[in-house]
Structure formats: structure tokens, C-alpha cells
Amino acid sequence: MYYVNPNIKDVVRIFPPQDRYGYLRLDMNENPEGLPQDFVDSVLKEFTPSFLATYPEPDIFMQKYADFVHVAPENICLTNGSDAAIRYTFEVFAAPGSSVVTVTPSFEMYGVNCNMLGLVHKPVPYSKDFTISVADIISAIDETTDIVALLNPNNPIGPNFTEAQARQVIDRANEVGAIVIFDEAYHYFCKDTFLLLINEYDNVIIFRTFSKLFSLAACRLGMVISNETIIEYLRKARPSFEVNALALKFAERILDHPAIFDELLSTFEAGKKHLIDSLEKHGYEYYPQSGNFIFIKPHIDANLLATNLMKEKILVKTYGNDLLKNYIRINIGAPKIMEQFMQALIKADTKEANQE
Ligand SMILES: Cc1ncc(COP(=O)(O)O)c(C=O)c1O
């Protein structure tokens, strides 16, 4: 019988849902509308046969992105989405059998990668009021810990960590020789960042992505930002052509057009305001988070509501765990998208809706 890596054999994977194209997608923290069509058309014109026949060359984008975030290209490692950044960082900096401290609930791929790589996952739980004790995170870090992975802001819940809290965690991680990841996938929806800490500490890694505000989830473009030594190790762990040329070109052109960035951000902010005003008007209990998503407490069972909304061609996220099972999570889009959602919510959030 052939060999199967036992970690992979035993890992439990829940693969992303398919057939989402015809729906208003409010379930996976994407931009439901995406980039302006005329911008997409203009970039598509650059994809000549010769361009497609050439292996990707990331250097031009790297320099522009480095300027954009005010670091050197040597501080950046591009990955096939930040999903891949998680994998490489764990592969490089966690010894087999060592532990990884995260919070829970959190982005599920942190736990999945622990299982795939034979690492011990130590999740520190949020309380019922959606807060977490940083003291609990610090006490979970011990001599077995090689990586602490925090999201700032966390997905799905939680207020941002303060800089003082981040420093406490980094100091404790330093004592045991662990790396600290701050996953900033939702940066720009909120302005907080720990990026500058890469200059002060030699064990800090920042993850960013083009999947969220920049609306390129289909292209798969993530970035690790850290000191040159860490980046050099991570670059060695990647395949030769990790990031594809289409992703690089779209991302480069977004950086070339600052008005696109401004438009994406102002549309998000207008959409968030529209949604919150509307939820207030209709008396809904809701919990906005710092990222591009919000929790809403429906009048009926959350899973039933999700089924009802599917009939309206709208996808929302629900949870099985005790903390979140009474809520739906939706990601925020333009005001007209939020209005479409609210109209559907009012119709679907009744027991009768299910019988129609
Ligand atoms: C916190 C966090 N990190 C990483 C990712 C994955 O992003 P990417 O599309 O860059 O792989 C997500 C996706 O939802 C996320 O929520």
C-alpha cells in the first residue's frame, strides 16, 4: 500500500460552497460587486497572447506595492492568497509537534493548517460578550509554542487589539522563541495596523491580501510583510512561480489608479452607513465588526433565515457554534446592495416566509 501522510489522511476539511455565481454573495467577506467594469475591461486588454505565454515577473508590482505600504521590496513575500501565506509560515517556523496559539472563533484555515502539518492547535476562546482576555492568550503561550497567530481585526468577531496588547503578546512570544503573525486581511476597512512593529521586533509577521477591499479574491494575491531574514526564509519555501501574472497585473493597475482605491473605500463606508441606519430603523439587534462584515440577530432561527434568503438569491453566513448560532453574518457592499439585502431580510425573516 502506498504511503499517505497521516496528518493529511486524518484532516477534516470543509470545502468552500460552489455554484455561488448567480447569487448576491454576502457570505464570504468578498466585495459583492467588485471593481468598476471599465477598469476591469482596460486591464483585460493588456492580456495579449505574448503576455499569457510568459512566466510571471513580480518585480514591477513588488516595487509599487512596497512604495504603497512604505517598506522595501525585501520586506515582502507574495503568496497565492494569504491562505498560502499561512501554510508557508507554519511550514517554515513551526517544528513538527510544536504548538500554535490562536483565538477562537477565528479564520478556520489556521486550525486546518495546524492539523495538516501535525501542529498542536491551542485556541483561546472569546467570551459571550465577544471580548477576549489578552492575559488568556499570553498564558496559552509556553515553551512548546512556535507561532502565535492573531487577526487584527479578528474574523468573525472581536474588537481590535491595542498596540499595548500586541506588544505584550510579542514580548511573551519572544521569551519562548515564537513568531507572532498579525493577519491584517481586513486592513483599510479599519485603519489600525501593527505593520511598523516589524521594524522593532525580529519575530513579527504581517499578512495582507488583495481579496478584500481590493476586490481580487478570484486572482489569489496575498502578501507577507516582515524583516528581510524572515522574508528570505519564506521565499525559499514557495514554488518558483507562486503568484500568477494576471493577479500581478490587476493589482499593479489598482495601485496605479489611486481613485479606484478611494472609490472602493467610500462605497464600503456609504454601504455600511446605509445598512446600519436601516437595521436601526427596523429595530434589529446587530454587531458591526471592524472588518467588512456585520452580525445581525434575526427574529427567526438563523439557519432558517439563511434558507429563506437563498430563495431570494442571497447568500449569508451562519455558524454552528454556541456563541454565534443565533446570528447571521453578512459582508457589506454598496448602498444599493445593502438596500436589496434589507428588502429581502424583511420579507424572509418570518416563519411564514418559509412556507411560501
Ligand atoms: C482573516 C483572514 N485571513 C486570510 C483570509 C484568506 O484570504 P486570501 O483570499 O488572501 O487567501 C481570509 C479570508 O476570508 C481571512 O478572513
The ligand as a Gaussian input file, in Angstrom:
#p B3LYP/6-31G(d) Opt

LIG

0 1
 C       -8.505000      36.707000       8.357000
 C       -8.359000      36.106000       7.011000
 N       -7.145000      35.774000       6.571000
 C       -6.969000      35.245000       5.361000
 C       -8.040000      35.019000       4.536000
 C       -7.783000      34.403000       3.193000
 O       -7.593000      35.415000       2.279000
 P       -6.999000      35.123000       0.828000
 O       -8.128000      35.290000      -0.115000
 O       -5.929000      36.166000       0.656000
 O       -6.436000      33.748000       0.831000
 C       -9.330000      35.342000       4.944000
 C      -10.486000      35.091000       4.065000
 O      -11.622000      35.301000       4.360000
 C       -9.492000      35.897000       6.224000
 O      -10.710000      36.200000       6.696000

